[in-house]
Amino acid sequence: MNDRVDLRTIPHPEELYMIAGWHQWADAGAISSGLPQYIINHLEATKIGEIKPDGFYLFQIPGTHHLLRPEIKLEQGYRQTLQTRKNELFYVGNAQKGLIIFLGDEPHLAVDEYAKAFFDAVEALSVKRVAALGGVYGPVPYDKDREIACVYSQPHLKEEMSEYVVRFSDYEGGATIGSYLLDEAEKRGLEYIAFYGFVPAYDLSQNQSIPLQSLRIENDFKAWYDIMRRLSHMFGLEYSLSDLDERSDELINSMSAKIDELEQKLPQLNVKAYIEEVTGDFTETSFMPLGDVWKRELGDLFEDLE
């Protein structure tokens, strides 16, 4: 066992999958950090281990101040909390199927050693497939299904992934931790995919006299829901997504109200015209498993009968 990996217990379901996210640069809509934490809390997952943070993080770079430093909270001179770097593993499941949720902090240093520790943990737990999460901001409609980009570690995965209505990324540039791990996964022959959701962000800076420069979604429950629908189907998870579905609807309604408010208070921004232009250039692609198709068709039938 890698001495950087500390596993308190190793579950042994017949099938075990992992969802992985990080507090990282590619975290638009909090897809990478917020969604794993939501799953941990919502399913009451139990912590089973961690990757030790030693040697993976900088304390500071001159001029950055709060960018890298751990955060401390003091009261009357006494430390109440100290937020340190964490890379934790949580588990929920039964004898037939289990889910590991990994939530970590993107490393600053020794990324090769971090990758080895991560996949040593994956192999020690006998995880069948890892799905990593990330988010990217872009001018996409807030009230449509999110576009999901996909990267994968093994060539044979492409055909299967195409069934999940994803866009295969042709990105060139700096790698996130989610895409960096592809290399180590491929070397080990492991099935590793990463889903990147495109999160609505609107540039409103064309009018320099207005202090509001942009409008974006911080916690994109719609993206969370659209990604989890894919992963639930892929992994055969039977956890209800109704709460995320409700949060998704609430988010869309909230954004509609915000846009109406901006249109009234700042008509010179032409927010609605801007959103209409974004929507007009967008082609919605929806992931609809066969079971969901039947549910929708039956729902429409009952509505017609009523």
N, C-alpha and C positions, 0 to 999 in steps of 0.2 A: 504494500500500500504506500502511496506517495505520502511523505511525511507532512506535506502541506494540507492534506485532506484529513479531516476529522469526522468520521461517521459514527454516531452514537448507536445506531441500529441499522440493519439492512432488511428492508421488507422483502417478502418473497411471493408476490402475486404471480399468476400465470403469465400475465402481460404487464409490462411497466413502461410508461412513457414519461417524457419530461417537457415542460414548458419553461423556457428560460428568458429572463429579462435583466436589464441593468439600468442603474442610474447612469446615463451616458449622453453623449452628444446627439445621437439619432433617437431622440425620445419625444418627438412631436406628439401632442395629444396625450402624453404620459402613457403611451402604449407599452413601452419597454419596462417602465418602473411601476406605473399605477395599476395596470392590468394584472401582473403577477401578484401584487399586494392585495388587490381585490379578491382574486381567487383564493389566496391564503386565508383571508378573513372570512369570506363568504362560505367556504367549505370547511372552515375550522381545521385547517391542515396543521399537522404536528411537525415541529422542527426535529430533523433527524441527523443534521450534521452541518458542516461548513468547510469552506476553504479558508485557511488562515491568511490574514491580510499582509503578513510580514514580507517586506521587500517589493511590494507591488505598487506602492503609492508614495508620491511626493508630499512633503509637508507644506512647502511653499516655493514659489518662484518670485524673485524680487519684482515688485510692481503689481502682483496679482492680488495680494492681500487675502480677501475672503474666497477667492476662486477655488483654492485647493485645501485650505486649512480646515481641520475638524472644527465643528461648532460646539461651543461650551455655553452653558447657562448657569449664571451665578445668582445667588440671593444672599445679600448681606455678607458678601465675601466668601460664601461657601458653595462649592460645586454641587449643583443639583443634577445636571446631566452633562455628558460628553458624548457627542455624536461621532462614533468611529466608523471606519470602513468595514463593511460586512459583505460576505458572500455566503448566503445561507441556503440550505436545502430543506424543503418541507415535503411532507407526504400525506396523501389521503387515498383511501382505496379499500378493497376487500380481497378475498382470496383469489378472485378471478382477474381483477384488473386494478392497477394502481396508477397514480399520477404523482410525479415529483414536480414540485415547483421550485425553481432556482431563482433567487433574486440577489443580485450582486451590485458592486460598484465597478465600473469600467476601469481597468488598471492603467496606471501611468508608466510603469516600468516592468521589465522582465515579462513581456507579454507571451513569449514562447513558453516560459515556465508556467505561467497562468493557464495557457491552453492545455499543457500537459496535465496539470492538476485537475482542470475541469473535466477532461475526458478520462482521466484515471478514476474520478468519482463516477462518471457515467458508466464505465466498464465494471467497476466494483459493484454497482447497483444493478447491473444487467439491464440497463435501459434499452428498449427496442428502437426508439427513435426520439430525437431531440428536435423540438420546434422553438426557435429563438424569435424574439419579438423586437420590432423597431418601428419608429414613426418618422415621417418626413412631411414638412409643411409645404403646401402648394395651393394655388388658386383653383380649388375644386368645390362643387356645390355642397352646401352643408346639409341639404335635405335629400341627398341621393345616397345609394349604397357606395361605400368607400372602395376606391381602387386599391388593390393589394398587389404589391410586387413580391416576387419570390426568387430566392437563390437556394441552391441545393448542392450537396457534397458528392453525390454519386450520379453518373450519367443516367442510370436506369430510372431515377426518380422523376425525370422530366415528364414522361408520359403520364404518370399518376398525378403529378402536380397540376398538369393542364386541366384535369377534371375539376379543379377547385376554383376555376375562373380567376386566374392570376395573370399578372404581366411579368414575363421573365426579364429581369433587369439587364440593361446594357450599360450600367453606370461605370464610369472611370473616375477615379479620384481617391481621396483618403478613405481608408477602410475603418469601419466601426468594429467594435469587438465582435458583434454578431457575424459580420462577414469575414473577419479575420480568422475566426475559428473554423471556417470551411476547410482551410488547408490541413489542419491537424486531423479533422474528421475524415477527410479523404484518405490521408495516409493510413489511418487505422481501419478503413473500410466501414466506417459507421454512417448510419443514416442521420443526416443533420440537414434541416431546412431552416430558413429564416423568412418570416413574413414581415414586410414593411408596409404599413398602412399610410395612405396619403391623407393628411389632415387639413381641413379648411383653414386658410390664412389669406387675408385680403389686404392688399397694399392700397391705402387711402391717402397716400402722401402727395397726390397730384396737386392738391390745394395747400400751399405752404402756410397759409394764414390760419389753418386749423391745427390745433395741437394734437388731435387724434391722427396718428400715422398709420396704424394697422389695426386689424381686427382678426383675432384667431381664437381657436378653441384650445383651452389648456388641458382639459380632461375629456377626450373624445370618446364618449360612451358608445356612439354609433360605430366608430372604428373598432372598439373593444368587442362589441356585439358581432360585427361582421367577421372579425378574425376568429372569435370563439365558436361561431357557427361552423366554420371550416374545421377547426381543430376538434371540436366535439364529434363531428362526423368522421374525421380521419382516425381518431383514436377510439371511437366507439364509446365515448363518455356518455353517461346517462344523467348528468347533472342538469338541472333546470336552468335555462337562460332567460326565464321570464323577467327576473329583476333587471338584467342588463337591457332587455328589450324595452322595459318601461323607462329606464333611465335614458335610453336612446331617443325615445319619443319625446320625453321631457326636454332633452337637449335641443332637439329640432324646434320645438315650440318656443323655447327660450331664445334661440337664435332669431327666429321669425319676429318675436316681440322686440328684440334688440334692434333689428334692422328697421322695423317700423318706427321705433323711437328715434333712431338716427335720421331717418327720412324726414320726420317731422321737425326735429330740432336743428338739423344741419342739412337742409335740402340742397345746398351747394355741392355737397359731396356726391350726389347722385348715386347713393348706395344701391338702390334697387336696380337701377339701370346697369350698374357694374355687376351685380349678382346675376342678372338676366344674361349679360354677355358671357359670364363664366359658365353658366348653365347651358347656353346655346352651343358652346364649343365642346361640351362634355358628352361622352357616350357612356351611359350607365351599364355596367355589367354586374349582374346579380348571381350569387351562388344559391342555387335552389336544389337541395337533395330531393330525391324522389319522394321521401316521406313528407317533406314540407310541401311539395307540389300537391300531394293528395289532401293534406290538411287545408291548403288554400282553396283548392277546388271544392271541397266539401263545405268550407265556410261560405264560399260564394253561392253554392247551391242552397244552403239553408237560408241565406239572406234573400234569395230569389223567392223561395217558398213563403217566407214571411211577408 
